[in-house]
Amino acid sequence: MCNRIRDDIFVYYAKMPEGMNEMVLPCLDGYTIYINDKLPDSEQMHSFLHALGHIERGDCEDECRAMDEKENEDPILFFNRGEAHHG
């Protein structure tokens, strides 16, 4: 099930590896945030706010722009515990 908090942000709860709290992906209509469904409610909210912060600061655009310049990078961004990981 998808929750929309804005017209351009889609939120899903998903099975994720241990240690991964959330993931942000740019999509055609905006952004998709995946939250680890195994986390307690309070940690899910913290993870959501963390992901939202990346979106609002434009981190996704900055990372995608940097990767476009390198040409061979994958534009998918994983955010886990405050660090951006390319995968």
URNOR-V297919 format. One record per pair of residues at least 24 apart in sequence whose C-alpha atoms are under 6 Angstrom apart, sorted by the first residue. I is the first residue (numbers start at 1). J is the second residue. Records with the same first field share a line. If there is no record, write none. Layout:
I->J  J
//
This chain:
13->37
20->80
21->80
22->47
23->78  79
24->78
25->76  77
//
